[in-house]
Structures are given as C-alpha cells and as structure tokens.
C-alpha cells in the first residue's frame, strides 16, 4: 500500500522527530510511506481573520500540488469523523481492497487547514475534539497507521 502524509511545517522538537522515525522504520515492512513536508507561510503572531484565511489558502495550494493523482485523500481536522482503532483499521483495509492506488493523509499547520483542502477530501478524520500541535499529530498518525497494520495482520500489539 502506498501511503503519503502531506504535512505543513517542519518537525522541530527532537522527541517528536525520534518517535516519528521509529514508527516509519517499523512501518517499512507493511507499506510504502512517504512524508512530504510543505513549508508553512511566514505570518505575524497576530492575524486578522482575512490574513489567516490567506495563509491557509497559500498553504493549501502547496498541499494540492503534492497530492498523488487518484489518491484517496484523508484530511485531519478536529470536526471530522471519529473512529476507534478497530474501525479505522477496517476502513483502511476496505480502501486497500477496493484498489485505491494510494492514500494521502493531510495535516495542517499551526493555523489549521483551508476549506478548499477539506472540500476536496474523501474523508475528514478527527482524533478527538481537542486540538493537538501539528508535530504531535504527525506522531499520533504514524502510530495509528502502524496499529492499523498490526490489527490487519492479526499481529499482537493492539489490545
Ligand atoms: C495546531 S492544529 C491547527 C489548529 C487550528 N486552530 C484548527 O482549528 O485547525 C494543526 C493541525 O493538526 C491537525 N489536528 C490537530 N488536532 C486534531 C484533532 N483533534 N483531530 C484531527 N486533526 C487534528 C489538523 O490537521 C490541524 O490542521
């Protein structure tokens, strides 16, 4: 299975970086995963709503340019659909059985993600109603994808 994660912004904290790298290493036997980083737009700390939308729009264009053609697009956002890990595993398993060439997960930057990207997504996925920083979200996502493969293969990990 080809899985892309398109993420806005860099991983700056070493402890997130190490965790993400560990799961990417573990995932190598299960899938072909690429992490594609797009740069975040430089923005002042205080932004008007109009400026915030403009930043997210510019980041959205960079994201769009990186989406693999024909990919099933899953955008992470707080208001999306919530799954438990077993449901998420079955959902991804069905996607792979239905012959999708790839799955693309999208994680927004510190300001969030544009409506354009949300609207072109096949699924909006929420990990809870709480807001997580984008670096932590990337770590949680790779861990949950690893968990999905362990569940799909019936291998011990999930309880
Ligand atoms: C710091 S958050 C952005 C917060 C922004 N105020 C918003 O409402 O989207 C950065 C990114 O992490 C992801 N994210 C954060 N919390 C999430 C959650 N509970 N479920 C799904 N994605 C989340 C989203 O992709 C979001 O764009």
Backbone and ligand atoms as CSV (ligand in chain L), in Angstrom:
chain,resi,resn,atom,element,x,y,z
A,1,UNK,N,N,0.852,-1.194,0.000
A,1,UNK,CA,C,0.000,0.000,0.000
A,1,UNK,C,C,0.891,1.250,0.000
A,2,UNK,N,N,0.546,2.198,-0.848
A,2,UNK,CA,C,1.283,3.471,-0.860
A,2,UNK,C,C,0.555,4.476,0.031
A,3,UNK,N,N,1.270,4.994,0.995
A,3,UNK,CA,C,0.671,5.984,1.894
A,3,UNK,C,C,1.551,7.234,1.917
A,4,UNK,N,N,0.931,8.361,1.613
A,4,UNK,CA,C,1.633,9.648,1.730
A,4,UNK,C,C,1.059,10.411,2.918
A,5,UNK,N,N,1.938,11.101,3.615
A,5,UNK,CA,C,1.470,12.065,4.615
A,5,UNK,C,C,1.991,13.425,4.163
A,6,UNK,N,N,1.081,14.307,3.830
A,6,UNK,CA,C,1.492,15.672,3.472
A,6,UNK,C,C,1.264,16.530,4.704
A,7,UNK,N,N,2.317,17.174,5.169
A,7,UNK,CA,C,2.222,17.918,6.424
A,7,UNK,C,C,2.799,19.315,6.244
A,8,UNK,N,N,2.092,20.284,6.806
A,8,UNK,CA,C,2.573,21.671,6.745
A,8,UNK,C,C,3.515,21.914,7.928
A,9,UNK,N,N,4.696,22.395,7.626
A,9,UNK,CA,C,5.640,22.744,8.701
A,9,UNK,C,C,6.595,21.619,9.033
A,10,UNK,N,N,7.682,22.037,9.659
A,10,UNK,CA,C,8.761,21.089,9.980
A,10,UNK,C,C,8.571,20.507,11.376
A,11,UNK,N,N,9.238,19.379,11.609
A,11,UNK,CA,C,9.330,18.832,12.968
A,11,UNK,C,C,10.554,19.477,13.618
A,12,UNK,N,N,10.317,20.238,14.673
A,12,UNK,CA,C,11.426,20.976,15.290
A,12,UNK,C,C,11.910,20.313,16.582
A,13,UNK,N,N,11.027,19.616,17.260
A,13,UNK,CA,C,11.399,19.014,18.544
A,13,UNK,C,C,12.005,17.633,18.315
A,14,UNK,N,N,13.149,17.372,18.978
A,14,UNK,CA,C,13.838,16.103,18.772
A,14,UNK,C,C,12.980,14.913,19.209
A,15,UNK,N,N,12.245,15.093,20.320
A,15,UNK,CA,C,11.473,13.944,20.830
A,15,UNK,C,C,10.346,13.547,19.879
A,16,UNK,N,N,9.775,14.492,19.131
A,16,UNK,CA,C,8.779,14.122,18.119
A,16,UNK,C,C,9.484,13.436,16.948
A,17,UNK,N,N,10.612,14.019,16.558
A,17,UNK,CA,C,11.354,13.505,15.412
A,17,UNK,C,C,11.749,12.038,15.639
A,18,UNK,N,N,12.255,11.757,16.826
A,18,UNK,CA,C,12.708,10.391,17.119
A,18,UNK,C,C,11.532,9.413,17.098
A,19,UNK,N,N,10.405,9.836,17.669
A,19,UNK,CA,C,9.218,8.964,17.693
A,19,UNK,C,C,8.720,8.684,16.282
A,20,UNK,N,N,8.649,9.723,15.466
A,20,UNK,CA,C,8.161,9.557,14.087
A,20,UNK,C,C,9.091,8.622,13.315
A,21,UNK,N,N,10.391,8.841,13.472
A,21,UNK,CA,C,11.358,7.994,12.736
A,21,UNK,C,C,11.235,6.537,13.157
A,22,UNK,N,N,11.000,6.305,14.438
A,22,UNK,CA,C,10.857,4.924,14.930
A,22,UNK,C,C,9.659,4.245,14.254
A,23,UNK,N,N,8.522,4.955,14.175
A,23,UNK,CA,C,7.353,4.326,13.545
A,23,UNK,C,C,7.540,4.171,12.038
A,24,UNK,N,N,8.239,5.101,11.419
A,24,UNK,CA,C,8.482,4.960,9.971
A,24,UNK,C,C,9.325,3.715,9.716
A,25,UNK,N,N,10.284,3.473,10.602
A,25,UNK,CA,C,11.138,2.278,10.479
A,25,UNK,C,C,10.277,1.018,10.618
A,26,UNK,N,N,9.422,1.019,11.633
A,26,UNK,CA,C,8.561,-0.160,11.857
A,26,UNK,C,C,7.580,-0.381,10.708
A,27,UNK,N,N,7.150,0.730,10.078
A,27,UNK,CA,C,6.135,0.628,9.014
A,27,UNK,C,C,6.699,0.106,7.695
A,28,UNK,N,N,8.019,0.119,7.575
A,28,UNK,CA,C,8.653,-0.248,6.289
A,28,UNK,C,C,8.221,-1.623,5.790
A,29,UNK,N,N,7.981,-2.573,6.711
A,29,UNK,CA,C,7.608,-3.923,6.273
A,29,UNK,C,C,6.152,-3.995,5.801
A,30,UNK,N,N,5.369,-2.989,6.122
A,30,UNK,CA,C,3.931,-3.050,5.820
A,30,UNK,C,C,3.497,-2.187,4.647
A,31,UNK,N,N,4.180,-1.092,4.417
A,31,UNK,CA,C,3.697,-0.181,3.373
A,31,UNK,C,C,4.843,0.691,2.866
A,32,UNK,N,N,4.528,1.372,1.785
A,32,UNK,CA,C,5.486,2.302,1.203
A,32,UNK,C,C,5.028,3.705,1.624
A,33,UNK,N,N,5.665,4.225,2.663
A,33,UNK,CA,C,5.194,5.510,3.200
A,33,UNK,C,C,6.145,6.651,2.855
A,34,UNK,N,N,5.543,7.751,2.422
A,34,UNK,CA,C,6.347,8.965,2.176
A,34,UNK,C,C,5.799,10.078,3.055
A,35,UNK,N,N,6.706,10.841,3.648
A,35,UNK,CA,C,6.259,12.045,4.351
A,35,UNK,C,C,6.690,13.232,3.503
A,36,UNK,N,N,5.729,14.035,3.116
A,36,UNK,CA,C,6.018,15.188,2.260
A,36,UNK,C,C,5.719,16.447,3.063
A,37,UNK,N,N,6.767,17.200,3.332
A,37,UNK,CA,C,6.566,18.438,4.110
A,37,UNK,C,C,6.407,19.605,3.161
A,38,UNK,N,N,5.420,20.444,3.431
A,38,UNK,CA,C,5.352,21.711,2.698
A,38,UNK,C,C,5.611,22.831,3.700
A,39,UNK,N,N,6.256,23.886,3.221
A,39,UNK,CA,C,6.644,24.939,4.162
A,39,UNK,C,C,5.425,25.715,4.638
A,40,UNK,N,N,5.483,26.137,5.902
A,40,UNK,CA,C,4.397,26.994,6.382
A,40,UNK,C,C,4.681,28.428,5.937
A,41,UNK,N,N,3.612,29.185,5.792
A,41,UNK,CA,C,3.749,30.592,5.383
A,41,UNK,C,C,4.204,31.416,6.575
A,42,UNK,N,N,5.129,32.297,6.332
A,42,UNK,CA,C,5.546,33.200,7.412
A,42,UNK,C,C,4.371,34.120,7.744
A,43,UNK,N,N,4.033,34.181,9.030
A,43,UNK,CA,C,2.886,35.021,9.411
A,43,UNK,C,C,3.154,35.658,10.766
A,44,UNK,N,N,2.736,36.897,10.940
A,44,UNK,CA,C,2.904,37.528,12.249
A,44,UNK,C,C,2.055,36.826,13.302
A,45,UNK,N,N,2.409,37.059,14.577
A,45,UNK,CA,C,1.693,36.356,15.636
A,45,UNK,C,C,0.201,36.712,15.656
A,46,UNK,N,N,-0.065,38.026,15.480
A,46,UNK,CA,C,-1.481,38.452,15.474
A,46,UNK,C,C,-1.941,38.626,14.042
A,47,UNK,N,N,-2.999,37.912,13.691
A,47,UNK,CA,C,-3.500,37.949,12.316
A,47,UNK,C,C,-4.981,38.288,12.327
A,48,UNK,N,N,-5.397,39.035,11.314
A,48,UNK,CA,C,-6.841,39.226,11.154
A,48,UNK,C,C,-7.394,37.930,10.559
A,49,UNK,N,N,-8.716,37.766,10.573
A,49,UNK,CA,C,-9.333,36.563,10.011
A,49,UNK,C,C,-9.014,36.460,8.511
A,50,UNK,N,N,-9.001,37.634,7.846
A,50,UNK,CA,C,-8.718,37.647,6.401
A,50,UNK,C,C,-7.291,37.141,6.147
A,51,UNK,N,N,-6.343,37.630,6.968
A,51,UNK,CA,C,-4.940,37.202,6.791
A,51,UNK,C,C,-4.784,35.705,7.088
A,52,UNK,N,N,-5.508,35.237,8.096
A,52,UNK,CA,C,-5.440,33.811,8.455
A,52,UNK,C,C,-5.925,32.944,7.280
A,53,UNK,N,N,-7.031,33.388,6.671
A,53,UNK,CA,C,-7.573,32.632,5.536
A,53,UNK,C,C,-6.595,32.645,4.361
A,54,UNK,N,N,-5.921,33.793,4.181
A,54,UNK,CA,C,-4.951,33.895,3.070
A,54,UNK,C,C,-3.773,32.944,3.290
A,55,UNK,N,N,-3.297,32.882,4.534
A,55,UNK,CA,C,-2.179,31.973,4.850
A,55,UNK,C,C,-2.600,30.532,4.573
A,56,UNK,N,N,-3.787,30.164,5.054
A,56,UNK,CA,C,-4.232,28.779,4.873
A,56,UNK,C,C,-4.466,28.480,3.390
A,57,UNK,N,N,-4.922,29.489,2.652
A,57,UNK,CA,C,-5.138,29.299,1.206
A,57,UNK,C,C,-3.803,29.022,0.505
A,58,UNK,N,N,-2.772,29.821,0.857
A,58,UNK,CA,C,-1.445,29.621,0.223
A,58,UNK,C,C,-0.880,28.257,0.596
A,59,UNK,N,N,-1.024,27.876,1.855
A,59,UNK,CA,C,-0.528,26.551,2.258
A,59,UNK,C,C,-1.321,25.457,1.539
A,60,UNK,N,N,-2.632,25.716,1.351
A,60,UNK,CA,C,-3.495,24.746,0.664
A,60,UNK,C,C,-3.036,24.502,-0.769
A,61,UNK,N,N,-2.595,25.557,-1.444
A,61,UNK,CA,C,-2.128,25.392,-2.838
A,61,UNK,C,C,-0.884,24.501,-2.864
A,62,UNK,N,N,0.009,24.729,-1.878
A,62,UNK,CA,C,1.230,23.901,-1.836
A,62,UNK,C,C,0.865,22.437,-1.568
A,63,UNK,N,N,-0.132,22.234,-0.714
A,63,UNK,CA,C,-0.567,20.856,-0.421
A,63,UNK,C,C,-1.119,20.214,-1.699
A,64,UNK,N,N,-2.011,20.953,-2.377
A,64,UNK,CA,C,-2.664,20.408,-3.579
A,64,UNK,C,C,-1.649,19.932,-4.610
A,65,UNK,N,N,-0.566,20.704,-4.736
A,65,UNK,CA,C,0.456,20.359,-5.731
A,65,UNK,C,C,1.194,19.073,-5.397
A,66,UNK,N,N,1.058,18.610,-4.171
A,66,UNK,CA,C,1.796,17.402,-3.754
A,66,UNK,C,C,0.931,16.149,-3.705
A,67,UNK,N,N,-0.376,16.309,-3.941
A,67,UNK,CA,C,-1.263,15.135,-3.832
A,67,UNK,C,C,-1.076,14.232,-5.053
A,68,UNK,N,N,-0.834,12.963,-4.779
A,68,UNK,CA,C,-0.661,11.990,-5.851
A,68,UNK,C,C,-1.985,11.803,-6.594
A,69,UNK,N,N,-1.902,11.752,-7.914
A,69,UNK,CA,C,-3.123,11.634,-8.727
A,69,UNK,C,C,-3.877,10.345,-8.385
A,70,UNK,N,N,-5.177,10.452,-8.204
A,70,UNK,CA,C,-6.001,9.264,-7.958
A,70,UNK,C,C,-5.973,8.782,-6.519
A,71,UNK,N,N,-5.257,9.512,-5.682
A,71,UNK,CA,C,-5.127,9.090,-4.293
A,71,UNK,C,C,-6.424,9.329,-3.511
A,72,UNK,N,N,-6.685,8.478,-2.540
A,72,UNK,CA,C,-7.812,8.688,-1.621
A,72,UNK,C,C,-7.328,9.661,-0.544
A,73,UNK,N,N,-8.019,10.786,-0.402
A,73,UNK,CA,C,-7.499,11.878,0.440
A,73,UNK,C,C,-8.201,11.915,1.799
A,74,UNK,N,N,-7.390,11.832,2.842
A,74,UNK,CA,C,-7.922,11.890,4.208
A,74,UNK,C,C,-7.291,13.092,4.906
A,75,UNK,N,N,-8.117,14.067,5.233
A,75,UNK,CA,C,-7.607,15.281,5.874
A,75,UNK,C,C,-7.914,15.259,7.365
A,76,UNK,N,N,-6.893,15.529,8.141
A,76,UNK,CA,C,-7.065,15.539,9.595
A,76,UNK,C,C,-7.610,16.891,10.031
A,77,UNK,N,N,-8.751,16.867,10.676
A,77,UNK,CA,C,-9.292,18.102,11.233
A,77,UNK,C,C,-10.216,17.745,12.395
A,78,UNK,N,N,-10.295,18.679,13.320
A,78,UNK,CA,C,-10.974,18.405,14.590
A,78,UNK,C,C,-12.440,18.028,14.384
A,79,UNK,N,N,-13.081,18.674,13.407
A,79,UNK,CA,C,-14.526,18.451,13.223
A,79,UNK,C,C,-14.838,17.214,12.364
A,80,UNK,N,N,-13.802,16.453,12.019
A,80,UNK,CA,C,-14.021,15.293,11.147
A,80,UNK,C,C,-14.667,14.113,11.858
A,81,UNK,N,N,-14.661,12.973,11.166
A,81,UNK,CA,C,-15.284,11.753,11.696
A,81,UNK,C,C,-14.317,11.058,12.649
A,82,UNK,N,N,-14.860,10.568,13.762
A,82,UNK,CA,C,-14.013,9.851,14.720
A,82,UNK,C,C,-14.225,8.345,14.600
A,83,UNK,N,N,-13.139,7.608,14.761
A,83,UNK,CA,C,-13.168,6.139,14.707
A,83,UNK,C,C,-12.494,5.606,15.966
A,84,UNK,N,N,-12.804,4.368,16.335
A,84,UNK,CA,C,-11.889,3.711,17.252
A,84,UNK,C,C,-10.846,2.979,16.387
A,85,UNK,N,N,-9.804,2.440,17.011
A,85,UNK,CA,C,-8.694,1.908,16.211
A,85,UNK,C,C,-9.128,0.731,15.330
A,86,UNK,N,N,-10.046,-0.105,15.841
A,86,UNK,CA,C,-10.505,-1.240,15.025
A,86,UNK,C,C,-11.299,-0.761,13.815
A,87,UNK,N,N,-12.173,0.229,14.051
A,87,UNK,CA,C,-12.952,0.783,12.920
A,87,UNK,C,C,-12.021,1.420,11.888
A,88,UNK,N,N,-11.016,2.107,12.382
A,88,UNK,CA,C,-10.059,2.768,11.475
A,88,UNK,C,C,-9.305,1.703,10.656
A,89,UNK,N,N,-8.933,0.618,11.313
A,89,UNK,CA,C,-8.231,-0.470,10.606
A,89,UNK,C,C,-9.128,-1.047,9.515
A,90,UNK,N,N,-10.401,-1.279,9.834
A,90,UNK,CA,C,-11.307,-1.849,8.830
A,90,UNK,C,C,-11.524,-0.869,7.679
A,91,UNK,N,N,-11.615,0.401,8.019
A,91,UNK,CA,C,-11.806,1.427,6.986
A,91,UNK,C,C,-10.631,1.412,5.997
A,92,UNK,N,N,-9.412,1.400,6.540
A,92,UNK,CA,C,-8.230,1.420,5.655
A,92,UNK,C,C,-8.090,0.099,4.893
A,93,UNK,N,N,-8.466,-0.983,5.538
A,93,UNK,CA,C,-8.396,-2.287,4.865
A,93,UNK,C,C,-9.340,-2.292,3.667
A,94,UNK,N,N,-10.563,-1.768,3.873
A,94,UNK,CA,C,-11.519,-1.705,2.755
A,94,UNK,C,C,-10.995,-0.836,1.629
A,95,UNK,N,N,-10.310,0.246,1.979
A,95,UNK,CA,C,-9.744,1.124,0.944
A,95,UNK,C,C,-8.704,0.376,0.125
A,96,UNK,N,N,-7.884,-0.423,0.799
A,96,UNK,CA,C,-6.837,-1.124,0.059
A,96,UNK,C,C,-7.449,-2.223,-0.791
A,97,UNK,N,N,-8.515,-2.883,-0.264
A,97,UNK,CA,C,-9.176,-3.946,-1.048
A,97,UNK,C,C,-9.856,-3.343,-2.279
A,98,UNK,N,N,-10.419,-2.137,-2.126
A,98,UNK,CA,C,-11.134,-1.546,-3.271
A,98,UNK,C,C,-10.190,-0.987,-4.331
A,99,UNK,N,N,-8.911,-1.249,-4.190
A,99,UNK,CA,C,-7.968,-0.961,-5.277
A,99,UNK,C,C,-7.511,0.476,-5.373
A,100,UNK,N,N,-7.608,1.232,-4.278
A,100,UNK,CA,C,-7.073,2.597,-4.327
A,100,UNK,C,C,-5.554,2.538,-4.484
A,101,UNK,N,N,-5.012,3.282,-5.455
A,101,UNK,CA,C,-3.563,3.196,-5.676
A,101,UNK,C,C,-2.765,3.751,-4.506
A,102,UNK,N,N,-3.346,4.713,-3.797
A,102,UNK,CA,C,-2.631,5.293,-2.659
A,102,UNK,C,C,-3.614,6.021,-1.749
A,103,UNK,N,N,-3.148,6.221,-0.525
A,103,UNK,CA,C,-3.920,7.022,0.439
A,103,UNK,C,C,-3.037,8.198,0.827
A,104,UNK,N,N,-3.631,9.386,0.832
A,104,UNK,CA,C,-2.887,10.577,1.250
A,104,UNK,C,C,-3.532,11.174,2.490
A,105,UNK,N,N,-2.754,11.254,3.553
A,105,UNK,CA,C,-3.215,11.944,4.762
A,105,UNK,C,C,-2.672,13.365,4.721
A,106,UNK,N,N,-3.478,14.312,5.164
A,106,UNK,CA,C,-3.036,15.718,5.175
A,106,UNK,C,C,-3.155,16.271,6.592
A,107,UNK,N,N,-2.055,16.866,7.062
A,107,UNK,CA,C,-2.052,17.515,8.386
A,107,UNK,C,C,-1.760,18.999,8.170
A,108,UNK,N,N,-2.601,19.837,8.738
A,108,UNK,CA,C,-2.432,21.277,8.566
A,108,UNK,C,C,-1.321,21.849,9.441
A,109,UNK,N,N,-1.077,23.123,9.252
A,109,UNK,CA,C,-0.079,23.821,10.057
A,109,UNK,C,C,-0.705,24.427,11.298
A,110,UNK,N,N,0.014,25.324,11.946
A,110,UNK,CA,C,-0.456,25.825,13.236
A,110,UNK,C,C,-1.769,26.611,13.124
A,111,UNK,N,N,-2.087,27.120,11.935
A,111,UNK,CA,C,-3.340,27.873,11.793
A,111,UNK,C,C,-4.515,26.988,11.375
A,112,UNK,N,N,-4.201,25.764,10.963
A,112,UNK,CA,C,-5.263,24.864,10.511
A,112,UNK,C,C,-5.162,24.611,9.016
A,113,UNK,N,N,-6.288,24.229,8.430
A,113,UNK,CA,C,-6.260,23.771,7.039
A,113,UNK,C,C,-7.384,24.446,6.249
A,114,UNK,N,N,-7.122,24.765,4.995
A,114,UNK,CA,C,-8.100,25.555,4.236
A,114,UNK,C,C,-9.354,24.751,3.900
A,115,UNK,N,N,-10.447,25.477,3.706
A,115,UNK,CA,C,-11.710,24.830,3.323
A,115,UNK,C,C,-11.568,24.141,1.966
A,116,UNK,N,N,-10.717,24.713,1.087
A,116,UNK,CA,C,-10.525,24.101,-0.243
A,116,UNK,C,C,-10.033,22.669,-0.090
A,117,UNK,N,N,-9.063,22.495,0.813
A,117,UNK,CA,C,-8.498,21.157,1.016
A,117,UNK,C,C,-9.540,20.246,1.673
A,118,UNK,N,N,-10.236,20.798,2.661
A,118,UNK,CA,C,-11.264,19.964,3.315
A,118,UNK,C,C,-12.307,19.510,2.299
A,119,UNK,N,N,-12.688,20.426,1.391
A,119,UNK,CA,C,-13.745,20.099,0.427
A,119,UNK,C,C,-13.323,19.073,-0.610
A,120,UNK,N,N,-12.031,19.013,-0.910
A,120,UNK,CA,C,-11.631,18.015,-1.911
A,120,UNK,C,C,-11.296,16.672,-1.282
A,121,UNK,N,N,-11.399,16.591,0.050
A,121,UNK,CA,C,-11.037,15.353,0.743
A,121,UNK,C,C,-12.138,14.304,0.608
A,122,UNK,N,N,-11.715,13.044,0.572
A,122,UNK,CA,C,-12.693,11.954,0.584
A,122,UNK,C,C,-13.172,11.668,2.003
A,123,UNK,N,N,-12.320,11.995,2.966
A,123,UNK,CA,C,-12.699,11.789,4.375
A,123,UNK,C,C,-12.037,12.866,5.223
A,124,UNK,N,N,-12.807,13.408,6.176
A,124,UNK,CA,C,-12.212,14.285,7.185
A,124,UNK,C,C,-12.128,13.447,8.458
A,125,UNK,N,N,-10.934,13.364,9.001
A,125,UNK,CA,C,-10.676,12.448,10.123
A,125,UNK,C,C,-10.319,13.242,11.367
A,126,UNK,N,N,-11.025,12.935,12.464
A,126,UNK,CA,C,-10.742,13.618,13.732
A,126,UNK,C,C,-10.177,12.633,14.735
A,127,UNK,N,N,-9.184,13.057,15.481
A,127,UNK,CA,C,-8.612,12.222,16.536
A,127,UNK,C,C,-9.193,12.577,17.899
A,128,UNK,N,N,-10.040,13.549,17.982
A,128,UNK,CA,C,-10.822,13.914,19.164
A,128,UNK,C,C,-11.248,15.361,18.964
A,129,UNK,N,N,-12.015,15.886,19.930
A,129,UNK,CA,C,-12.434,17.286,19.802
A,129,UNK,C,C,-11.348,18.226,20.303
A,130,UNK,N,N,-10.252,17.659,20.798
A,130,UNK,CA,C,-9.172,18.509,21.316
A,130,UNK,C,C,-8.213,18.903,20.199
A,131,UNK,N,N,-7.523,20.018,20.408
A,131,UNK,CA,C,-6.544,20.479,19.413
A,131,UNK,C,C,-5.158,19.982,19.790
A,132,UNK,N,N,-4.493,19.315,18.836
A,132,UNK,CA,C,-3.120,18.868,19.041
A,132,UNK,C,C,-2.185,19.700,18.179
A,133,UNK,N,N,-0.952,19.924,18.637
A,133,UNK,CA,C,0.015,20.602,17.776
A,133,UNK,C,C,0.347,19.706,16.576
A,134,UNK,N,N,0.664,20.335,15.445
A,134,UNK,CA,C,0.830,19.536,14.222
A,134,UNK,C,C,1.960,18.511,14.332
A,135,UNK,N,N,3.000,18.825,15.121
A,135,UNK,CA,C,4.117,17.867,15.255
A,135,UNK,C,C,3.655,16.605,16.005
A,136,UNK,N,N,2.890,16.816,17.051
A,136,UNK,CA,C,2.375,15.670,17.812
A,136,UNK,C,C,1.381,14.880,16.970
A,137,UNK,N,N,0.577,15.608,16.171
A,137,UNK,CA,C,-0.425,14.951,15.326
A,137,UNK,C,C,0.253,13.995,14.347
A,138,UNK,N,N,1.423,14.410,13.860
A,138,UNK,CA,C,2.136,13.543,12.907
A,138,UNK,C,C,2.579,12.255,13.606
A,139,UNK,N,N,3.066,12.403,14.836
A,139,UNK,CA,C,3.495,11.225,15.597
A,139,UNK,C,C,2.303,10.305,15.887
A,140,UNK,N,N,1.186,10.892,16.321
A,140,UNK,CA,C,-0.004,10.087,16.626
A,140,UNK,C,C,-0.485,9.370,15.354
A,141,UNK,N,N,-0.470,10.077,14.236
A,141,UNK,CA,C,-0.950,9.472,12.986
A,141,UNK,C,C,-0.087,8.272,12.580
A,142,UNK,N,N,1.237,8.417,12.613
A,142,UNK,CA,C,2.070,7.265,12.186
A,142,UNK,C,C,1.906,6.097,13.159
A,143,UNK,N,N,1.718,6.404,14.447
A,143,UNK,CA,C,1.489,5.303,15.410
A,143,UNK,C,C,0.173,4.601,15.093
A,144,UNK,N,N,-0.869,5.361,14.778
A,144,UNK,CA,C,-2.174,4.748,14.497
A,144,UNK,C,C,-2.140,3.956,13.189
A,145,UNK,N,N,-1.369,4.417,12.225
A,145,UNK,CA,C,-1.252,3.649,10.968
A,145,UNK,C,C,-0.499,2.337,11.252
A,146,UNK,N,N,0.521,2.420,12.085
A,146,UNK,CA,C,1.252,1.203,12.489
A,146,UNK,C,C,0.283,0.237,13.184
A,147,UNK,N,N,-0.532,0.767,14.081
A,147,UNK,CA,C,-1.524,-0.050,14.799
A,147,UNK,C,C,-2.494,-0.715,13.808
A,148,UNK,N,N,-2.911,0.046,12.793
A,148,UNK,CA,C,-3.816,-0.495,11.770
A,148,UNK,C,C,-3.202,-1.738,11.122
A,149,UNK,N,N,-1.928,-1.649,10.743
A,149,UNK,CA,C,-1.299,-2.805,10.085
A,149,UNK,C,C,-1.188,-3.987,11.038
A,150,UNK,N,N,-0.890,-3.724,12.299
A,150,UNK,CA,C,-0.810,-4.811,13.286
A,150,UNK,C,C,-2.181,-5.489,13.413
A,151,UNK,N,N,-3.249,-4.693,13.412
A,151,UNK,CA,C,-4.609,-5.244,13.509
A,151,UNK,C,C,-4.930,-6.040,12.242
A,152,UNK,N,N,-4.631,-5.446,11.081
A,152,UNK,CA,C,-4.947,-6.115,9.810
A,152,UNK,C,C,-4.231,-7.452,9.680
A,153,UNK,N,N,-3.011,-7.514,10.187
A,153,UNK,CA,C,-2.222,-8.754,10.066
A,153,UNK,C,C,-2.501,-9.707,11.227
A,154,UNK,N,N,-3.319,-9.284,12.184
A,154,UNK,CA,C,-3.593,-10.132,13.349
A,154,UNK,C,C,-2.372,-10.317,14.222
A,155,UNK,N,N,-1.471,-9.373,14.200
A,155,UNK,CA,C,-0.244,-9.474,14.995
A,155,UNK,C,C,-0.443,-8.813,16.359
A,156,UNK,N,N,0.214,-9.347,17.394
A,156,UNK,CA,C,-0.003,-8.781,18.720
A,156,UNK,C,C,0.525,-7.350,18.829
A,157,UNK,N,N,-0.269,-6.474,19.381
A,157,UNK,CA,C,0.095,-5.073,19.621
A,157,UNK,C,C,-1.125,-4.381,20.185
A,158,UNK,N,N,-2.250,-4.586,19.453
A,158,UNK,CA,C,-3.484,-3.907,19.833
A,158,UNK,C,C,-4.191,-4.651,20.955
A,159,UNK,N,N,-4.686,-3.929,21.942
A,159,UNK,CA,C,-5.491,-4.589,22.991
A,159,UNK,C,C,-6.838,-3.892,23.061
L,1,LIG,C1,C,-2.451,23.138,15.698
L,1,LIG,S1,S,-3.602,22.289,14.722
L,1,LIG,C2,C,-4.478,23.643,13.971
L,1,LIG,C3,C,-5.413,24.295,14.899
L,1,LIG,C4,C,-6.391,25.205,14.192
L,1,LIG,N1,N,-6.836,26.201,15.111
L,1,LIG,C5,C,-7.602,24.409,13.702
L,1,LIG,O1,O,-8.691,24.611,14.219
L,1,LIG,O2,O,-7.467,23.553,12.793
L,1,LIG,C6,C,-2.635,21.697,13.371
L,1,LIG,C7,C,-3.222,20.564,12.568
L,1,LIG,O3,O,-3.193,19.368,13.327
L,1,LIG,C8,C,-4.305,18.560,12.987
L,1,LIG,N2,N,-5.087,18.334,14.201
L,1,LIG,C9,C,-4.944,18.930,15.419
L,1,LIG,N3,N,-5.819,18.421,16.301
L,1,LIG,C10,C,-6.541,17.468,15.646
L,1,LIG,C11,C,-7.575,16.554,16.017
L,1,LIG,N4,N,-8.095,16.528,17.235
L,1,LIG,N5,N,-8.036,15.699,15.085
L,1,LIG,C12,C,-7.543,15.713,13.821
L,1,LIG,N6,N,-6.574,16.543,13.411
L,1,LIG,C13,C,-6.070,17.413,14.304
L,1,LIG,C14,C,-5.076,19.266,11.892
L,1,LIG,O4,O,-4.664,18.793,10.626
L,1,LIG,C15,C,-4.650,20.711,12.114
L,1,LIG,O5,O,-4.747,21.461,10.913
